[in-house]
């Protein structure tokens, strides 16, 4: 019994062929009986790539299942539907065509490339307004207008034409003041005693002259209108209207001489009242000042000349 029991079970078959295809190793049969017959297709070696998995695209989806998308199409937020293509590449091409169209339109309308471009006037410009156009480049008011024109894609010729028309009409109506030539005005303010000096020292002399005039006006404002001076607003108005010209500073110096403010000490003379100081005494007082003393290191030719003019006014003939 023992020999038959062991002989009836082929343990080799159980280990290698214990599957649905290979049988359960029941009774009878050996390895030779389990081998496929000679010449059958099972005896041929498997292809080299038989163990490789096919790509997902080669596997047909189950019946009734939707086909996977060919690729995600990116749609930027806010883009018009007609610009979205069948692929991202086509969408980009459509957007480029639209951008080129806007550029061509702006070029045809001659829209400024920057806000600053609206200040670059060219062509036939009337001589009467040329100096005023130059001043617009640094003017904050026109800078804001130029930015508005740029933001709203106003054609460059339209904007510049409107500005030129405005300036031309204003000039014809007498509303435009002459443009101040700062360099020429400062040259006219160089004191006679400094005209032989180097340019740097001439500039210093002009600054000193102007600062003394402004100091005098400030002292007038500090005294106040209630004490025979002027209100601060009035003084600032005088500075703004006259302070950028040589003529204006000569007016300030005349005022200094008349009221005895040669050193910016404020008003000292009153007019039209019995309480006014003696003009002759004031002239004598001013004549003793260093800036009116010839040879003194603080001698000021302009102050001295003004003093001589006042002498002639007080002592006519």
Long-range contacts (C-beta under 8 A, 24 or more apart in sequence): 106-153, 109-153, 109-155, 110-155, 110-156, 110-157, 111-150, 111-153, 111-154, 111-155, 111-156, 112-146, 112-149, 112-150, 112-156, 112-159, 114-150, 115-143, 115-146, 115-147, 115-149, 115-150, 115-151, 116-146, 117-150, 117-156, 118-145, 118-146, 118-149, 118-150, 118-156, 118-159, 118-160, 119-143, 119-146, 121-160, 121-163, 121-164, 125-164, 126-164, 126-168, 128-168, 128-171, 128-176, 129-164, 129-167, 129-168, 129-171, 129-176, 131-178, 131-179, 132-167, 132-171, 132-176, 132-179, 133-163, 133-164, 133-167, 134-179, 135-179, 136-163, 180-244, 180-245, 182-244, 185-244, 185-245, 185-246, 186-246, 188-246, 189-246, 189-249, 191-300, 191-301, 191-302, 192-301, 192-302, 192-305, 193-299, 193-300, 193-301, 194-301, 209-249, 209-300, 209-302, 210-243, 210-249, 212-264, 213-243, 213-249, 213-252, 213-253, 213-256, 214-239, 214-243, 215-264, 216-252, 216-255, 216-256, 216-261, 216-264, 216-266, 217-252, 218-264, 219-261, 219-264, 219-265, 219-266, 220-261, 220-266, 220-267, 222-266, 223-266, 223-267, 228-267, 228-270, 229-266, 229-267, 253-302, 253-303, 253-306, 254-306, 256-303, 256-306, 257-286, 257-303, 257-306, 257-307, 257-309, 257-310, 258-310, 260-285, 260-286, 262-286, 262-289, 262-291, 262-292, 262-303, 262-307, 263-289, 263-291, 279-314, 280-314, 280-315, 283-307, 283-310, 283-311, 283-314, 286-310
